[in-house]
Amino acid sequence: MFAIRRVRDHLDRHHAEPITLSRLAVMAGMSRFHLVRAFRAAYGQTPISYLSQRRIARAQDLLRYANLSVTEVCMIVGYTSLGSFSSRFSELVGESPAAYQRRWADQAHLIPGCHLFMRGVIPQSGRSAGGPDGPSVGA
């Protein structure tokens, strides 16, 4: 159980980075298939689903309070495809990211994106779409 908790904590801390199931399995010391089964038994969903929900929750925060475009938010939270991000966002939230952002635009005092970058709230990283372990999860 400790290994599964370590994987979940890693997903929480590094959700915006490229993450592969292979790398998570190595971290847990088990096969990818066993990791998926054990994670689902512990948390009721696969690591990929958990990561996706974590990224979408972060995207909701940014769309509500930051003056960033949907594309910028997509990339910041770890997606490399705007289409995949929009589809998953709509599936989990019930509306498109743009509609969600418009709905909140009148209610919030938006923080300029440049302030978030300068303060380190949003990392300025040149992420790639994968690595030696294959494509990123949720890309």
Biotite code that builds the C-alpha atoms (Angstrom):
import biotite.structure as struc

atoms = struc.array([
    struc.Atom([0.000, 0.000, 0.000], chain_id="A", res_id=1, res_name="MET", atom_name="CA", element="C"),
    struc.Atom([2.912, 2.346, 0.705], chain_id="A", res_id=2, res_name="PHE", atom_name="CA", element="C"),
    struc.Atom([4.108, 2.057, -2.898], chain_id="A", res_id=3, res_name="ALA", atom_name="CA", element="C"),
    struc.Atom([0.643, 2.925, -4.219], chain_id="A", res_id=4, res_name="ILE", atom_name="CA", element="C"),
    struc.Atom([0.427, 5.948, -1.916], chain_id="A", res_id=5, res_name="ARG", atom_name="CA", element="C"),
    struc.Atom([3.862, 7.075, -3.128], chain_id="A", res_id=6, res_name="ARG", atom_name="CA", element="C"),
    struc.Atom([2.606, 6.868, -6.739], chain_id="A", res_id=7, res_name="VAL", atom_name="CA", element="C"),
    struc.Atom([-0.498, 8.921, -5.876], chain_id="A", res_id=8, res_name="ARG", atom_name="CA", element="C"),
    struc.Atom([1.604, 11.516, -4.060], chain_id="A", res_id=9, res_name="ASP", atom_name="CA", element="C"),
    struc.Atom([3.916, 11.704, -7.080], chain_id="A", res_id=10, res_name="HIS", atom_name="CA", element="C"),
    struc.Atom([0.908, 12.278, -9.351], chain_id="A", res_id=11, res_name="LEU", atom_name="CA", element="C"),
    struc.Atom([-0.312, 15.040, -7.025], chain_id="A", res_id=12, res_name="ASP", atom_name="CA", element="C"),
    struc.Atom([3.054, 16.807, -6.962], chain_id="A", res_id=13, res_name="ARG", atom_name="CA", element="C"),
    struc.Atom([4.039, 16.340, -10.606], chain_id="A", res_id=14, res_name="HIS", atom_name="CA", element="C"),
    struc.Atom([0.680, 16.302, -12.418], chain_id="A", res_id=15, res_name="HIS", atom_name="CA", element="C"),
    struc.Atom([1.768, 18.960, -14.914], chain_id="A", res_id=16, res_name="ALA", atom_name="CA", element="C"),
    struc.Atom([4.869, 17.040, -15.984], chain_id="A", res_id=17, res_name="GLU", atom_name="CA", element="C"),
    struc.Atom([5.017, 14.287, -18.586], chain_id="A", res_id=18, res_name="PRO", atom_name="CA", element="C"),
    struc.Atom([4.255, 11.065, -16.710], chain_id="A", res_id=19, res_name="ILE", atom_name="CA", element="C"),
    struc.Atom([4.387, 7.545, -18.066], chain_id="A", res_id=20, res_name="THR", atom_name="CA", element="C"),
    struc.Atom([2.818, 4.438, -16.641], chain_id="A", res_id=21, res_name="LEU", atom_name="CA", element="C"),
    struc.Atom([6.163, 2.657, -17.062], chain_id="A", res_id=22, res_name="SER", atom_name="CA", element="C"),
    struc.Atom([7.929, 5.188, -14.843], chain_id="A", res_id=23, res_name="ARG", atom_name="CA", element="C"),
    struc.Atom([5.173, 4.975, -12.217], chain_id="A", res_id=24, res_name="LEU", atom_name="CA", element="C"),
    struc.Atom([5.465, 1.184, -12.226], chain_id="A", res_id=25, res_name="ALA", atom_name="CA", element="C"),
    struc.Atom([9.219, 1.393, -11.635], chain_id="A", res_id=26, res_name="VAL", atom_name="CA", element="C"),
    struc.Atom([8.581, 3.826, -8.775], chain_id="A", res_id=27, res_name="MET", atom_name="CA", element="C"),
    struc.Atom([6.131, 1.346, -7.231], chain_id="A", res_id=28, res_name="ALA", atom_name="CA", element="C"),
    struc.Atom([8.361, -1.655, -7.902], chain_id="A", res_id=29, res_name="GLY", atom_name="CA", element="C"),
    struc.Atom([5.737, -3.580, -9.833], chain_id="A", res_id=30, res_name="MET", atom_name="CA", element="C"),
    struc.Atom([4.565, -4.220, -13.370], chain_id="A", res_id=31, res_name="SER", atom_name="CA", element="C"),
    struc.Atom([2.380, -1.667, -15.123], chain_id="A", res_id=32, res_name="ARG", atom_name="CA", element="C"),
    struc.Atom([-0.558, -4.067, -15.069], chain_id="A", res_id=33, res_name="PHE", atom_name="CA", element="C"),
    struc.Atom([-0.201, -4.835, -11.365], chain_id="A", res_id=34, res_name="HIS", atom_name="CA", element="C"),
    struc.Atom([0.134, -1.113, -10.617], chain_id="A", res_id=35, res_name="LEU", atom_name="CA", element="C"),
    struc.Atom([-3.118, -0.358, -12.433], chain_id="A", res_id=36, res_name="VAL", atom_name="CA", element="C"),
    struc.Atom([-4.948, -3.140, -10.558], chain_id="A", res_id=37, res_name="ARG", atom_name="CA", element="C"),
    struc.Atom([-3.509, -2.163, -7.163], chain_id="A", res_id=38, res_name="ALA", atom_name="CA", element="C"),
    struc.Atom([-4.154, 1.561, -7.692], chain_id="A", res_id=39, res_name="PHE", atom_name="CA", element="C"),
    struc.Atom([-7.750, 0.864, -8.738], chain_id="A", res_id=40, res_name="ARG", atom_name="CA", element="C"),
    struc.Atom([-8.264, -1.334, -5.669], chain_id="A", res_id=41, res_name="ALA", atom_name="CA", element="C"),
    struc.Atom([-6.900, 1.395, -3.387], chain_id="A", res_id=42, res_name="ALA", atom_name="CA", element="C"),
    struc.Atom([-8.445, 4.503, -4.963], chain_id="A", res_id=43, res_name="TYR", atom_name="CA", element="C"),
    struc.Atom([-11.295, 3.281, -7.153], chain_id="A", res_id=44, res_name="GLY", atom_name="CA", element="C"),
    struc.Atom([-9.739, 4.429, -10.429], chain_id="A", res_id=45, res_name="GLN", atom_name="CA", element="C"),
    struc.Atom([-6.651, 3.891, -12.533], chain_id="A", res_id=46, res_name="THR", atom_name="CA", element="C"),
    struc.Atom([-3.561, 6.100, -12.188], chain_id="A", res_id=47, res_name="PRO", atom_name="CA", element="C"),
    struc.Atom([-4.361, 7.579, -15.614], chain_id="A", res_id=48, res_name="ILE", atom_name="CA", element="C"),
    struc.Atom([-7.889, 8.547, -14.543], chain_id="A", res_id=49, res_name="SER", atom_name="CA", element="C"),
    struc.Atom([-6.588, 9.981, -11.282], chain_id="A", res_id=50, res_name="TYR", atom_name="CA", element="C"),
    struc.Atom([-3.981, 12.046, -13.125], chain_id="A", res_id=51, res_name="LEU", atom_name="CA", element="C"),
    struc.Atom([-6.578, 13.284, -15.588], chain_id="A", res_id=52, res_name="SER", atom_name="CA", element="C"),
    struc.Atom([-8.925, 14.377, -12.793], chain_id="A", res_id=53, res_name="GLN", atom_name="CA", element="C"),
    struc.Atom([-6.052, 16.109, -11.002], chain_id="A", res_id=54, res_name="ARG", atom_name="CA", element="C"),
    struc.Atom([-5.098, 18.010, -14.167], chain_id="A", res_id=55, res_name="ARG", atom_name="CA", element="C"),
    struc.Atom([-8.695, 19.024, -14.890], chain_id="A", res_id=56, res_name="ILE", atom_name="CA", element="C"),
    struc.Atom([-9.178, 20.261, -11.304], chain_id="A", res_id=57, res_name="ALA", atom_name="CA", element="C"),
    struc.Atom([-6.073, 22.438, -11.695], chain_id="A", res_id=58, res_name="ARG", atom_name="CA", element="C"),
    struc.Atom([-7.356, 23.656, -15.069], chain_id="A", res_id=59, res_name="ALA", atom_name="CA", element="C"),
    struc.Atom([-10.645, 24.669, -13.459], chain_id="A", res_id=60, res_name="GLN", atom_name="CA", element="C"),
    struc.Atom([-8.766, 26.813, -10.942], chain_id="A", res_id=61, res_name="ASP", atom_name="CA", element="C"),
    struc.Atom([-6.725, 28.488, -13.666], chain_id="A", res_id=62, res_name="LEU", atom_name="CA", element="C"),
    struc.Atom([-9.727, 29.074, -15.921], chain_id="A", res_id=63, res_name="LEU", atom_name="CA", element="C"),
    struc.Atom([-11.648, 30.655, -13.033], chain_id="A", res_id=64, res_name="ARG", atom_name="CA", element="C"),
    struc.Atom([-8.975, 32.928, -11.639], chain_id="A", res_id=65, res_name="TYR", atom_name="CA", element="C"),
    struc.Atom([-6.152, 33.475, -14.141], chain_id="A", res_id=66, res_name="ALA", atom_name="CA", element="C"),
    struc.Atom([-6.186, 35.617, -17.232], chain_id="A", res_id=67, res_name="ASN", atom_name="CA", element="C"),
    struc.Atom([-4.887, 32.830, -19.465], chain_id="A", res_id=68, res_name="LEU", atom_name="CA", element="C"),
    struc.Atom([-6.177, 31.366, -22.700], chain_id="A", res_id=69, res_name="SER", atom_name="CA", element="C"),
    struc.Atom([-7.617, 27.864, -22.812], chain_id="A", res_id=70, res_name="VAL", atom_name="CA", element="C"),
    struc.Atom([-4.570, 26.763, -24.826], chain_id="A", res_id=71, res_name="THR", atom_name="CA", element="C"),
    struc.Atom([-2.192, 28.149, -22.192], chain_id="A", res_id=72, res_name="GLU", atom_name="CA", element="C"),
    struc.Atom([-4.106, 26.368, -19.434], chain_id="A", res_id=73, res_name="VAL", atom_name="CA", element="C"),
    struc.Atom([-4.081, 23.155, -21.467], chain_id="A", res_id=74, res_name="CYS", atom_name="CA", element="C"),
    struc.Atom([-0.289, 23.193, -21.705], chain_id="A", res_id=75, res_name="MET", atom_name="CA", element="C"),
    struc.Atom([0.272, 24.333, -18.107], chain_id="A", res_id=76, res_name="ILE", atom_name="CA", element="C"),
    struc.Atom([-1.684, 21.447, -16.608], chain_id="A", res_id=77, res_name="VAL", atom_name="CA", element="C"),
    struc.Atom([0.192, 18.851, -18.633], chain_id="A", res_id=78, res_name="GLY", atom_name="CA", element="C"),
    struc.Atom([-1.818, 18.159, -21.770], chain_id="A", res_id=79, res_name="TYR", atom_name="CA", element="C"),
    struc.Atom([-0.045, 18.354, -25.115], chain_id="A", res_id=80, res_name="THR", atom_name="CA", element="C"),
    struc.Atom([-3.212, 18.280, -27.219], chain_id="A", res_id=81, res_name="SER", atom_name="CA", element="C"),
    struc.Atom([-5.904, 20.928, -26.985], chain_id="A", res_id=82, res_name="LEU", atom_name="CA", element="C"),
    struc.Atom([-8.438, 18.481, -28.426], chain_id="A", res_id=83, res_name="GLY", atom_name="CA", element="C"),
    struc.Atom([-7.705, 15.829, -25.781], chain_id="A", res_id=84, res_name="SER", atom_name="CA", element="C"),
    struc.Atom([-7.820, 18.450, -23.046], chain_id="A", res_id=85, res_name="PHE", atom_name="CA", element="C"),
    struc.Atom([-11.127, 19.911, -24.242], chain_id="A", res_id=86, res_name="SER", atom_name="CA", element="C"),
    struc.Atom([-12.718, 16.475, -24.616], chain_id="A", res_id=87, res_name="SER", atom_name="CA", element="C"),
    struc.Atom([-11.643, 15.295, -21.174], chain_id="A", res_id=88, res_name="ARG", atom_name="CA", element="C"),
    struc.Atom([-12.585, 18.626, -19.573], chain_id="A", res_id=89, res_name="PHE", atom_name="CA", element="C"),
    struc.Atom([-16.056, 18.508, -21.136], chain_id="A", res_id=90, res_name="SER", atom_name="CA", element="C"),
    struc.Atom([-16.496, 14.882, -20.070], chain_id="A", res_id=91, res_name="GLU", atom_name="CA", element="C"),
    struc.Atom([-15.600, 15.573, -16.424], chain_id="A", res_id=92, res_name="LEU", atom_name="CA", element="C"),
    struc.Atom([-17.023, 19.090, -15.971], chain_id="A", res_id=93, res_name="VAL", atom_name="CA", element="C"),
    struc.Atom([-20.018, 19.008, -18.285], chain_id="A", res_id=94, res_name="GLY", atom_name="CA", element="C"),
    struc.Atom([-19.081, 22.002, -20.427], chain_id="A", res_id=95, res_name="GLU", atom_name="CA", element="C"),
    struc.Atom([-16.199, 23.059, -22.632], chain_id="A", res_id=96, res_name="SER", atom_name="CA", element="C"),
    struc.Atom([-13.193, 24.853, -21.094], chain_id="A", res_id=97, res_name="PRO", atom_name="CA", element="C"),
    struc.Atom([-14.086, 28.034, -23.010], chain_id="A", res_id=98, res_name="ALA", atom_name="CA", element="C"),
    struc.Atom([-17.692, 27.966, -21.774], chain_id="A", res_id=99, res_name="ALA", atom_name="CA", element="C"),
    struc.Atom([-16.500, 27.290, -18.230], chain_id="A", res_id=100, res_name="TYR", atom_name="CA", element="C"),
    struc.Atom([-14.099, 30.224, -18.431], chain_id="A", res_id=101, res_name="GLN", atom_name="CA", element="C"),
    struc.Atom([-16.794, 32.559, -19.834], chain_id="A", res_id=102, res_name="ARG", atom_name="CA", element="C"),
    struc.Atom([-19.211, 31.560, -17.076], chain_id="A", res_id=103, res_name="ARG", atom_name="CA", element="C"),
    struc.Atom([-16.679, 32.539, -14.414], chain_id="A", res_id=104, res_name="TRP", atom_name="CA", element="C"),
    struc.Atom([-15.308, 35.645, -16.193], chain_id="A", res_id=105, res_name="ALA", atom_name="CA", element="C"),
    struc.Atom([-17.866, 38.054, -14.753], chain_id="A", res_id=106, res_name="ASP", atom_name="CA", element="C"),
    struc.Atom([-17.641, 36.660, -11.219], chain_id="A", res_id=107, res_name="GLN", atom_name="CA", element="C"),
    struc.Atom([-13.890, 36.642, -10.631], chain_id="A", res_id=108, res_name="ALA", atom_name="CA", element="C"),
    struc.Atom([-11.119, 39.171, -10.440], chain_id="A", res_id=109, res_name="HIS", atom_name="CA", element="C"),
    struc.Atom([-8.646, 37.628, -12.828], chain_id="A", res_id=110, res_name="LEU", atom_name="CA", element="C"),
    struc.Atom([-4.953, 37.425, -11.983], chain_id="A", res_id=111, res_name="ILE", atom_name="CA", element="C"),
    struc.Atom([-2.738, 38.277, -14.960], chain_id="A", res_id=112, res_name="PRO", atom_name="CA", element="C"),
    struc.Atom([-0.907, 35.211, -16.207], chain_id="A", res_id=113, res_name="GLY", atom_name="CA", element="C"),
    struc.Atom([2.459, 37.002, -16.146], chain_id="A", res_id=114, res_name="CYS", atom_name="CA", element="C"),
    struc.Atom([2.124, 37.428, -12.361], chain_id="A", res_id=115, res_name="HIS", atom_name="CA", element="C"),
    struc.Atom([1.528, 33.721, -11.937], chain_id="A", res_id=116, res_name="LEU", atom_name="CA", element="C"),
    struc.Atom([4.625, 32.911, -13.987], chain_id="A", res_id=117, res_name="PHE", atom_name="CA", element="C"),
    struc.Atom([6.776, 35.461, -12.116], chain_id="A", res_id=118, res_name="MET", atom_name="CA", element="C"),
    struc.Atom([5.648, 34.177, -8.712], chain_id="A", res_id=119, res_name="ARG", atom_name="CA", element="C"),
    struc.Atom([6.345, 30.569, -9.680], chain_id="A", res_id=120, res_name="GLY", atom_name="CA", element="C"),
    struc.Atom([2.701, 29.539, -9.293], chain_id="A", res_id=121, res_name="VAL", atom_name="CA", element="C"),
    struc.Atom([2.946, 28.304, -12.871], chain_id="A", res_id=122, res_name="ILE", atom_name="CA", element="C"),
    struc.Atom([6.306, 26.728, -13.765], chain_id="A", res_id=123, res_name="PRO", atom_name="CA", element="C"),
    struc.Atom([8.032, 27.952, -16.887], chain_id="A", res_id=124, res_name="GLN", atom_name="CA", element="C"),
    struc.Atom([9.212, 24.676, -18.338], chain_id="A", res_id=125, res_name="SER", atom_name="CA", element="C"),
    struc.Atom([9.860, 23.446, -21.808], chain_id="A", res_id=126, res_name="GLY", atom_name="CA", element="C"),
    struc.Atom([8.097, 20.128, -21.532], chain_id="A", res_id=127, res_name="ARG", atom_name="CA", element="C"),
    struc.Atom([8.376, 17.537, -24.216], chain_id="A", res_id=128, res_name="SER", atom_name="CA", element="C"),
    struc.Atom([5.632, 15.172, -25.272], chain_id="A", res_id=129, res_name="ALA", atom_name="CA", element="C"),
    struc.Atom([7.085, 12.078, -23.731], chain_id="A", res_id=130, res_name="GLY", atom_name="CA", element="C"),
    struc.Atom([10.467, 10.585, -23.142], chain_id="A", res_id=131, res_name="GLY", atom_name="CA", element="C"),
    struc.Atom([12.354, 7.333, -23.159], chain_id="A", res_id=132, res_name="PRO", atom_name="CA", element="C"),
    struc.Atom([9.380, 5.511, -21.626], chain_id="A", res_id=133, res_name="ASP", atom_name="CA", element="C"),
    struc.Atom([6.972, 6.428, -24.397], chain_id="A", res_id=134, res_name="GLY", atom_name="CA", element="C"),
    struc.Atom([4.225, 9.001, -24.709], chain_id="A", res_id=135, res_name="PRO", atom_name="CA", element="C"),
    struc.Atom([3.022, 10.925, -21.708], chain_id="A", res_id=136, res_name="SER", atom_name="CA", element="C"),
    struc.Atom([-0.088, 9.874, -19.849], chain_id="A", res_id=137, res_name="VAL", atom_name="CA", element="C"),
    struc.Atom([-3.009, 12.171, -20.673], chain_id="A", res_id=138, res_name="GLY", atom_name="CA", element="C"),
    struc.Atom([-1.359, 13.729, -23.654], chain_id="A", res_id=139, res_name="ALA", atom_name="CA", element="C"),
])
